[in-house]
């Protein structure tokens, strides 16, 4: 059984269980990406906050370089291309000049 929810309810579900997992902007990007997935695939997406926190991440470019240092050279500054080549990137946003990506972990 599935229930349609809006972005506000989506945020509430995360804030109740995992309030520090994604930023406000990150949750917007995650919600919109999952909604688009449903439209593109005509398949509903189950809201399982814990599973989504395990499957998706919000990380800065520097953090991604650290996580995937065995796959990224130190002088490779095109993190967005690296992510797009390896996983599903839902989007990005900037905070104080630092770029963060919302992506499916791999």
Order of alpha helices (4+ residues) and beta strands (2+ residues): alpha-alpha-alpha-beta-alpha-alpha-beta-beta
